[in-house]
Amino acid sequence: MEVFEAARTLLAVREYQDKPIPPETRRRIVEAAHLNASSMNRQPWHFIAIDDRDTLRQLGSIAQSGPYIARAPFAVVVCIEDSRFAVSDASRAAQSMMLTAWSEGIGSNWAGFGGLGGAKAILGIPDNSNILCIIPFGYPARRVGKGKKERKPLGEVVSRNRYGQPFA
Amino acid sequence: MEVFEAARTLLAVREYQDKPIPPETRRRIVEAAHLNASSMNRQPWHFIAIDDRDTLRQLGSIAQSGPYIARAPFAVVVCIEDSRFAVSDASRAAQSMMLTAWSEGIGSNWAGFGGLGGAKAILGIPDNSNILCIIPFGYPARRVGKGKKERKPLGEVVSRNRYGQPFA
């Protein structure tokens, strides 16, 4: 799938088929994150690739914003160092994973922003590392629309040359 | 270009040919950001698409981390609301723009993290909005390598099922 097509159509998917993701696809997903650029090439991240059913169930049971993690065949936990660059760098890596998966017919969703504290103990994450998000991946249980999205009009969020000047 | 190929090979490009980016390509780049997902669909962002030579020169002269903006034919200034979600959401949108451009042969680089204060006045950005980054885009002045990157070994930044457990 072409990149713009993937970016244009990418949707959050929270219901997955009971179907494993092939190992080579899982590897491409984590490689897309591993190879991403970062501020001063610091790579302030660690990715835990989870395909163990029981661990996924445990994560789903503690993640306030992501109970559906329990029913995903695969997830990546994105851990970051405590630095002002790390949130940006790792969010970009997360986006590369989600787009790579989407282009192979795999949906995902960003679960994060609080309520993930319990996951550190489950996964043995060291004290100096924090969870930015957990991204469950899976083949969509239902057919997903093609790029129909509720968004503010382009003219409201895009300007040309100066804030508030019409883009087109 | 396939998404994984784009994610795998994406490199920072800071030297650009003196060649404009076609309007339809500029539009795809900003659409990739406009259509991106965000926490609770808040879309806490504003994108200023800049193709005015003089404005690009001014931005290059004030951006401590990005003097090369002055020589780019195009740039997008990513503005965000002051919320804990906005940095993640807008970083993901930025990544979609950079990958979309890259797949069409256009390089870019993230210039940000301080030193951009002066840009708010130049661009008329309101007080309640902040600049996350400026991303200049352009056709690379030199041939870029294909995926040769200095990265930590995969085994150091990726675990399987538990932090520190070998991925493969």
Interface residues (C-beta under 8 A of the other chain):
Chain A: M1 E2 V3 F4 A6 A7 R8 L10 L11 A12 R27 R28 V30 E31 A32 A33 H34 L35 N36 A37 S39 N41 Q43 W45 H46 F47 I48 A49 I50 D51 D52 T55 C79 R84 F85 V87 S88 D89 S91 R92 A94 Q95 S96 L99 T100 W102 S103 W110 G112 F113 L123 G124 I125 P126 S129 L132 C133 G147 K149 E150 R151 K152 L154 V157 V158 S159 R160 N161 R162 Y163 G164 F167 A168
Chain B: M1 E2 V3 F4 A6 A7 R8 L10 L11 A12 R27 R28 V30 E31 A32 A33 H34 L35 N36 A37 S39 N41 Q43 W45 H46 F47 I48 A49 I50 D51 D52 T55 C79 R84 F85 V87 S88 D89 S91 R92 A94 Q95 S96 L99 T100 W102 S103 W110 G112 F113 L123 G124 I125 P126 S129 L132 C133 G147 K149 E150 R151 K152 L154 V157 V158 S159 R160 N161 R162 Y163 G164 F167 A168
